[in-house]
Amino acid sequence: MLDYHLLFAVFIGIIILLVLILKFKIQAFIGLLITSIVVGIVSGMEPLIIIETIQTGMGSTLGFVAIVVGLGAMFGAILEHSGGAEALANYLLNKFGAKNASWALMLTGFFVAIPVFFDVAFIILVPLVYSLQRKTKKSLLLYAIPLLAGLAITHSFIPPTPGPVAVADILKADLGWVILFGFIAGIPSAVLSGPVFARFISAKIHVKAPKLTAPPLNTTSYPAVGLILAIIGVPIVLIVLNTVLNSSLVAASAISENAKKWLQMIGHPFLALLLANIIALYLLGIRRGVAKETLLKITTKSMSTAGIIILLTGAGGVFKQMLVNTGAGEMLANYFASAGISMIVIAFIAAALVRILQGSATVAMITAAGITAPLLTAHVSEIDKALLVIAIASGASILSHVNDSGFWLVSNYLGLNEKETFKSWTVMTTILSLVGFITVGIISLVS
């Protein structure tokens, strides 16, 4: 049965959050904290309990997220500085040939965005898209859309990128399962929103690359592609291996308890990413003659971006904890369960609405996770939690438009007007979102 007083508190809180972000342009971190306090006050929570809830929500969230996001940011910065992204892109383009370049760019985006932030990766790789257009004279969108699809999917679906890491922590989902299902849902999403849609839209909109104003970059000093793939693969393989070995897929007697404990430590995201950083620092930095002072500057600078995400995630944890402590989460969980509404549908819709209204995929993911987490009951499996993470990621990817910075980034770099950006980029993000959600739905039915 619904408690309308609690329901009103949640409703008012979400409205205030959107007004603060959209109308008053308040930073989302402050907005989420204010929203959490309002929900606590309106629901009748004691003043000091509100403060304790903020501390609990922030502390319990950041204990995991701060380390993973911080290590992930440094890892990506080292790979970015080494030229690994360009090396991988050039290798795939050479292997696939100009005819299949759109597929090569999709794969490039898919792998590069695992360690490197979306906007940074796009800016690094967009000159390759320009170069292909100048050579083939085909529409720039034939190459740009697959690259963007690969980047966007990995950015939202696959840890250790910050968005899915934050959502996984708020929902207490196992990162190994999230990575596995992120890949499974990401592949059809990348194919349909990338090369398939690119072939269609490039025939409708012909865009030329900007005129060449500087000589091409010298690619002789790039690191080996195999090395880049191996370094990117280290944390992913270790995390997934840890999940699989400690699941029902492997017999308990297959590995000794002592060995399993050490594997749990090595495969924990903390140690997996720490090892990846050490390997990258040596092989892509020290061994290639990069000064230690330069490596220090690169990794230190990466912390500025990580800090924003860490604080925002912490505020999302506060919002979640407030819904838990007020009892609003349990009330909504019981209501939706009695109404027969799937948790995956709720998660997707919550993320999609926030995304459409305020633009930021990260804010949408964290807000939706805060709303969804209190609805989870004790019997929800690790697989179901991981699927909820991907459902939220799918919803938070939908319908990028003028309130999303990504919309303007793509528009400016590809030389598109607003109408063309809607027809290409906005439609691409919507296809990506819906295919990802449908895939999650199918997996949930058969798992």
C-alpha positions in Angstrom: 0.0 0.0 0.0 1.2 3.5 -0.9 2.1 6.0 1.8 1.2 9.2 0.0 3.2 11.3 2.5 6.4 9.4 1.6 5.4 9.4 -2.1 5.0 13.2 -2.0 8.4 13.6 -0.3 10.1 11.6 -3.2 8.1 13.5 -5.8 9.0 16.9 -4.4 12.6 15.9 -4.1 13.0 14.9 -7.7 11.2 18.1 -8.9 13.5 20.2 -6.8 16.6 18.4 -8.2 15.4 19.1 -11.8 14.6 22.7 -11.1 18.0 23.3 -9.4 19.9 21.8 -12.4 17.7 23.1 -15.2 16.5 26.4 -14.0 19.2 27.6 -11.6 22.2 25.7 -13.2 23.2 24.4 -9.8 26.0 21.8 -9.9 24.5 18.3 -9.7 26.5 17.4 -6.6 24.9 20.3 -4.6 21.5 19.6 -6.2 21.5 15.9 -5.1 22.5 16.9 -1.5 19.7 19.5 -1.3 17.3 17.0 -2.8 18.2 14.4 -0.2 17.8 16.8 2.7 14.4 17.9 1.4 13.2 14.3 1.1 14.3 13.7 4.7 12.6 16.8 6.0 9.3 16.3 4.1 9.1 12.7 5.1 9.4 13.7 8.8 12.9 12.4 9.6 14.6 13.8 12.7 17.2 16.6 11.9 20.2 14.8 13.3 19.2 11.6 11.6 19.3 13.5 8.2 22.9 14.5 8.9 23.8 10.9 9.9 22.1 9.6 6.7 24.2 11.9 4.6 27.4 10.7 6.2 26.4 7.1 5.9 25.4 7.4 2.3 28.5 9.3 1.2 30.9 7.1 3.2 29.5 3.8 2.1 29.6 4.8 -1.6 33.0 6.5 -1.8 34.8 3.7 0.0 34.7 1.8 -3.3 34.0 4.3 -6.0 36.8 6.8 -5.1 39.5 4.2 -5.5 38.2 2.6 -8.7 37.4 5.9 -10.5 40.7 7.4 -9.4 42.8 4.5 -10.6 40.7 4.3 -13.8 41.3 8.0 -14.6 45.0 7.6 -14.1 45.1 4.4 -16.2 43.3 6.2 -19.1 45.5 9.2 -18.9 48.7 7.1 -19.3 47.2 5.3 -22.3 46.0 8.5 -23.8 49.4 10.2 -23.5 51.2 7.2 -25.1 49.3 7.4 -28.3 47.7 4.0 -27.8 44.3 5.1 -29.1 45.7 6.3 -32.4 47.8 3.2 -32.7 44.8 0.9 -32.2 42.7 2.9 -34.6 45.4 2.9 -37.4 46.0 -0.9 -36.9 42.3 -1.7 -37.3 41.8 0.5 -40.3 44.8 -1.1 -42.0 43.5 -4.6 -41.2 39.9 -3.9 -42.2 40.6 -1.7 -45.2 38.7 1.4 -46.4 35.7 -0.7 -47.4 35.1 -1.9 -43.8 36.5 1.2 -42.1 33.2 1.9 -40.3 33.5 -1.5 -38.5 37.1 -0.8 -37.6 36.1 2.5 -36.1 33.3 1.0 -34.1 35.7 -1.6 -32.6 38.3 1.2 -32.0 35.7 3.2 -30.1 34.6 0.1 -28.2 38.0 -0.6 -26.9 39.5 2.9 -26.5 36.6 4.1 -24.3 37.3 1.4 -21.7 40.2 3.4 -20.2 39.7 6.8 -21.8 36.8 9.2 -21.2 34.3 9.6 -24.0 35.0 13.2 -25.0 38.8 12.8 -24.8 38.7 9.7 -26.9 36.5 11.3 -29.5 38.8 14.4 -29.8 41.9 12.1 -30.1 40.3 9.9 -32.8 38.3 12.4 -34.9 41.3 13.3 -37.1 41.3 9.7 -38.4 37.6 10.1 -39.4 38.5 13.4 -41.2 41.3 11.6 -43.0 39.1 8.7 -44.2 36.5 11.2 -45.5 39.1 13.1 -47.5 40.4 9.8 -49.0 37.0 8.2 -49.9 34.9 11.4 -50.5 32.0 9.7 -48.7 30.0 11.3 -46.0 31.8 12.0 -42.8 28.9 10.3 -40.9 29.8 6.9 -42.5 32.9 6.9 -40.3 32.0 9.2 -37.4 28.7 7.4 -36.3 30.4 4.0 -35.8 33.2 5.6 -33.8 30.7 7.5 -31.6 28.6 4.4 -31.1 31.6 2.3 -29.9 32.7 5.1 -27.6 29.2 5.8 -26.2 28.4 2.1 -25.5 31.7 1.4 -23.6 31.5 4.7 -21.8 28.0 3.8 -20.4 28.0 0.0 -20.3 31.5 -1.4 -19.4 33.6 -0.8 -16.2 36.0 0.6 -15.3 34.4 3.7 -16.9 33.0 5.8 -14.1 29.3 5.6 -14.9 28.7 1.9 -14.6 31.2 1.7 -11.7 29.1 4.2 -9.8 25.8 2.5 -10.6 27.2 -0.9 -9.8 28.4 0.3 -6.4 25.1 2.0 -5.5 23.2 -1.2 -6.5 25.9 -3.4 -4.9 26.3 -5.3 -8.2 29.4 -7.4 -9.0 31.6 -5.6 -11.5 32.5 -8.9 -13.2 28.9 -9.6 -14.1 28.4 -6.0 -15.2 31.4 -6.2 -17.5 30.2 -9.5 -19.0 26.6 -8.3 -19.6 27.9 -4.9 -20.7 29.8 -6.7 -23.5 26.8 -8.9 -24.4 24.4 -6.0 -24.6 26.9 -3.6 -26.1 27.8 -5.7 -29.2 24.3 -5.7 -30.9 23.8 -2.1 -29.7 27.1 -1.1 -31.3 26.4 -2.9 -34.6 22.9 -1.5 -35.1 23.5 2.1 -33.9 27.0 2.2 -35.5 27.8 0.7 -39.0 24.2 -0.3 -39.8 22.7 3.1 -39.0 25.8 5.0 -40.4 25.2 3.4 -43.8 21.6 4.7 -43.8 22.2 8.2 -42.5 25.3 8.8 -44.5 23.2 8.3 -47.6 20.8 11.1 -46.4 23.3 13.6 -45.1 26.6 14.3 -46.9 29.2 16.0 -44.7 32.7 16.9 -45.6 35.7 16.9 -43.3 37.2 20.4 -42.5 40.1 21.5 -44.6 43.5 20.2 -43.6 45.4 23.0 -41.7 48.3 20.9 -40.4 50.4 18.0 -41.6 49.4 14.5 -40.5 50.8 13.3 -37.2 53.9 11.1 -37.2 52.8 7.6 -36.2 56.2 5.9 -36.0 56.5 6.4 -32.2 53.2 4.8 -31.3 53.3 1.8 -28.9 52.6 -1.7 -30.3 48.9 -2.5 -30.7 49.2 -5.9 -29.0 50.7 -4.2 -26.0 47.9 -1.7 -25.8 45.2 -4.4 -26.0 47.0 -6.5 -23.4 47.3 -3.6 -20.9 43.6 -2.7 -21.4 42.7 -6.3 -21.0 44.6 -6.8 -17.7 42.0 -5.3 -15.3 39.0 -6.6 -17.3 40.3 -10.2 -17.4 41.2 -10.2 -13.7 37.9 -8.9 -12.6 35.8 -11.2 -14.8 38.0 -14.2 -13.8 37.4 -13.5 -10.2 33.7 -13.3 -10.7 33.5 -16.6 -12.7 35.8 -18.5 -10.3 33.7 -17.5 -7.3 30.3 -18.2 -9.0 28.2 -21.4 -9.3 29.7 -21.9 -12.8 32.9 -23.4 -11.1 32.6 -26.3 -8.7 33.7 -25.4 -5.1 36.2 -28.3 -5.1 37.9 -27.1 -8.3 40.1 -24.6 -6.5 41.4 -24.7 -2.9 40.0 -22.1 -0.5 43.5 -20.5 0.0 44.0 -20.1 -3.8 40.5 -18.7 -4.1 41.1 -16.1 -1.5 44.3 -14.9 -3.3 42.4 -14.8 -6.6 39.6 -12.8 -5.0 42.3 -10.3 -3.9 44.1 -10.1 -7.3 40.8 -10.0 -9.2 39.2 -7.3 -7.0 38.8 -4.0 -8.9 41.2 -2.2 -6.5 44.2 -4.5 -7.1 43.3 -5.2 -10.8 43.4 -1.5 -11.6 46.4 -0.9 -9.5 48.3 -3.6 -11.4 47.2 -2.2 -14.7 48.4 1.3 -13.6 51.8 -0.1 -12.6 52.2 -2.0 -15.9 51.1 1.0 -18.0 53.4 3.4 -16.1 56.4 1.1 -16.8 55.7 -0.2 -20.3 54.1 3.0 -21.8 56.1 5.5 -19.7 59.4 4.6 -18.1 60.4 2.0 -20.7 59.7 4.4 -23.6 61.8 7.2 -22.0 59.0 9.3 -20.6 60.4 11.4 -17.7 59.1 10.5 -14.3 58.1 14.2 -13.7 55.9 14.0 -16.9 54.2 10.9 -15.7 53.5 12.5 -12.4 51.9 15.5 -14.1 49.8 13.3 -16.4 48.4 11.2 -13.5 47.9 14.2 -11.2 46.0 16.1 -13.9 43.7 13.1 -14.4 42.5 13.5 -10.8 40.6 16.7 -11.5 38.1 15.0 -13.8 37.9 12.0 -11.4 37.2 14.3 -8.5 34.0 15.6 -10.0 32.7 12.1 -10.7 33.6 10.8 -7.3 31.7 13.6 -5.5 28.7 13.3 -7.8 28.6 9.5 -7.1 28.8 10.1 -3.4 25.8 12.5 -3.6 23.9 9.8 -5.5 24.7 7.4 -2.6 23.3 10.0 -0.1 20.1 10.2 -2.1 19.8 6.4 -2.1 20.4 6.2 1.6 17.8 8.8 2.3 15.2 6.8 0.3 16.2 3.7 2.3 16.1 5.4 5.7 12.8 7.2 5.2 11.2 3.9 4.1 10.2 5.3 0.7 12.3 2.8 -1.1 10.6 -0.2 0.6 7.2 1.3 0.0 7.8 1.8 -3.7 9.3 -1.7 -4.0 6.3 -3.3 -2.5 4.0 -1.3 -4.7 5.8 -2.1 -7.9 6.0 -5.8 -7.0 2.3 -6.0 -6.3 1.6 -4.2 -9.6 3.8 -6.7 -11.5 6.1 -4.0 -12.9 9.6 -5.3 -13.7 12.5 -3.7 -11.8 14.4 -3.5 -15.1 11.6 -1.4 -16.7 11.5 0.9 -13.7 15.3 1.4 -13.8 15.3 2.1 -17.5 12.4 4.6 -17.4 13.9 6.4 -14.4 17.2 6.9 -16.1 15.6 7.8 -19.4 13.4 10.5 -17.9 16.3 12.2 -16.0 18.5 11.9 -19.1 15.9 13.6 -21.4 15.1 16.3 -18.8 18.6 17.4 -17.7 21.0 16.0 -20.4 23.9 14.4 -18.4 24.1 10.7 -18.8 26.2 10.4 -15.6 23.7 12.4 -13.5 20.9 10.3 -15.0 22.7 7.0 -14.2 23.5 8.0 -10.6 20.0 9.5 -9.9 18.3 6.4 -11.4 20.6 4.1 -9.3 19.6 6.1 -6.2 15.9 5.6 -7.0 16.3 1.9 -7.9 18.7 0.7 -5.1 16.2 1.0 -2.2 13.7 -1.1 -4.3 16.0 -4.2 -4.3 15.1 -7.0 -1.9 17.4 -9.7 -0.4 16.4 -12.3 -3.0 17.7 -10.2 -6.0 20.5 -12.2 -7.6 23.9 -10.9 -8.7 23.0 -11.5 -12.3 19.8 -9.4 -11.8 21.7 -6.6 -10.2 24.2 -6.5 -13.1 21.3 -6.4 -15.6 19.8 -3.5 -13.7 23.1 -1.6 -14.1 23.0 -2.1 -17.9 19.2 -1.2 -18.0 20.1 2.1 -16.2 23.0 2.7 -18.6 20.7 2.1 -21.5 18.1 4.5 -20.2 20.8 7.2 -19.5 22.0 6.9 -23.1 18.7 7.7 -24.8 17.8 10.8 -26.9 20.8 13.1 -26.5 19.7 16.6 -27.5 20.5 20.2 -26.8 20.8 20.0 -23.0 23.6 17.4 -23.4 27.2 18.6 -23.9 27.9 15.6 -26.0 25.3 16.9 -28.6 27.3 20.1 -29.1 30.7 18.3 -29.1 29.6 16.1 -31.9 27.9 19.0 -33.8 31.0 21.2 -33.6 33.6 18.6 -34.5 31.6 17.1 -37.4 30.4 20.5 -38.7 26.7 19.6 -38.4 23.8 22.0 -37.9 21.3 21.3 -35.1 18.8 19.5 -37.5 21.5 17.3 -38.8 22.8 16.5 -35.3 19.3 15.5 -34.3 18.9 13.2 -37.3 22.3 11.5 -36.8 23.7 11.7 -33.2 20.3 11.9 -31.4 18.8 9.0 -33.4 22.0 7.0 -32.9 21.9 7.4 -29.1 18.2 6.3 -29.1 18.9 3.2 -31.2 21.8 2.4 -28.9 19.6 2.8 -25.8 16.6 0.8 -27.0 18.7 -2.1 -28.4 20.7 -2.3 -25.1 17.4 -2.3 -23.1 15.8 -5.0 -25.3 18.9 -7.2 -25.0 18.9 -6.8 -21.2 15.2 -7.8 -21.2 15.9 -10.9 -23.3 18.8 -11.9 -21.0 16.6 -11.5 -17.9 14.0 -13.8 -19.4 16.4 -16.6 -20.1 18.7 -16.3 -17.1 
